[in-house]
């Protein structure tokens, strides 16, 4: 493996490991001053950012089984944070959307994230932050377009 690709892979593994640790989520929830099960936190944010979204698509974006996500969405519904409804374009598809209460909660999480994470980027220029976002978006688009995870790419692509 080329050294630069190996280093990129290691950096992505490190980033994934950091993002999957429970403590940052707990800290963010506490800073936001909200009551929310840590397991539901990423789901609520994803619904707010990508919704309304079908349950199966949501499960795929979360890397979870659709039955697990369906149960978690039920917990968000019970808390009044999300609502399930027939799809707008296909009535057979069940989609989930955020409620006003859920949007209020994600706004509190966004403000808390700004307070907690903002200082880490204080010494980064606006240009550097924008470049990081641009490059990450490009990486995700290229990986998605190449369908690396499915192995259906015709150019001997491998999983990251």
N, C-alpha and C positions, 0 to 999 in steps of 0.2 A: 504494500500500500504506500502511495506517495506520502512523504512526511507531512505536507500541508493538509492533505485530507485526513490523515491520522490525527493531527492536532485539532482540526475542526471537529472531528468526531468526538475527541476527548472533551473539547470545550462544550459541545452540545450535551454530552453525558453529564458533565458537571452542572450545567445549567438546569437540566431536567431533574437531577438529584436535588438541587437547591429548591426548585419550584415545587417538588413533591414532598418536601419536609413539612410536617404538621405545624411546627412552631411559628413560621411566618404567618400562616393563615390565622392561627390563634391570636397572635399579636395584632393583626389587622382587624379582626373582629372585635377585640377588646378596645382598640383605639377608636373604632367607629362607634362604640357604645351600643352595640346591637346584640340581640340574642338570636343566634343562628347556629345550628349544628354545623360543625366544620366540614362534614362530608357534603353538605348541601350548598356550601358557599360557592365553589367553582361552578356548580350547575346553575345557580341563580344568576351569577354574573354572565355566564354564557348565554342564558336565555335573554337577558337584558341586551347583550351586545349583538346577538344574532337572530333574535326572535322577531315575530313568531317563527317557530321552527318545528318541524316534524319530530316526533319522539324518536324515530329510528335515526334520522339525521343527527339529532342531538346526541344520541348514544354513540354514534360513530365519531363525532367530534370530541367526545369525552373519552373515547377508548374503552367504553363499557358495554355490557350486554344491555339490549333494549329493555328487558324485563326489570333489570336493576334500576335503570334510569326511570322507567315508568313508576316504580315504587317511590323513588326519590321525588319525582314530580308530584306524586300524590301527597307526600309530606309537605312540599311547598304549597300545594293547593290548600291543604288543611290549615296552614299558617296564614293563608290569604295573600301569599306572595306571588303566586302564578295561577294561571287558569288554563285548562285544556278545552279545546274546542275543535270542531271539524275544520279541516284545512280550507283556506280561502279559495285555492285553485282546484283542489280535489277533495270533495267531501268525504271520501273514504279514508283519507289520511288524517290522523289526529295530530294537531299541533299544540304547542304550549306557548303562551304569551305571558309577559310579566304584567302584574297589576300595578296600580298606583302605589300601593304599600310596598311592593317589591322594588319599584323604581326608587322610592324614597330610601330604601335600605341600600341599594347599590350606589346611590348618590353619597350616602354616609360612608360607604366603603371606599369610594373614589377619593373623597376628601381625606380620609384616614391614610390612604395609600400615598397621597401627595405629601402629607406630613411625615410619614415614615420613610418613604423611598426618595422623595425629593432631595433630601440632603446628600444622598449618595451620588447624585448627578450635579451637585452644586458647582463642581469644578469642570464639568463638561460644557463645552460651548453648545449653543443652540444648533449650530451646524453639525456637531458630532452626534448629538441626540437624534437629529433628523436623519443623518446618514445611517445610524444604527437601525432605526425604524425602516428606512428604505431597503437596506440590505437584508434584514430579517424578512420583510414582506417578499422580497425577490426570492429568497431561499425557499420560503413556504410555497410560493407560486410555482417555482421550478420543480420542487419535490412533488407537489400535487399533480402538476401537468405530466411529470414523468411516471407517475403511478408506481413509485419505487416500492411501496408497501405491498402492492398486489403482485409484484413480479411480472406484470404483463408488459413491461417495457421491452422493446425489441432491441435495445442497445446494450445488452448485458449489464443492466443496472442492478445494483445491490442495495439492500436495506442499509440506512444510516446506522 
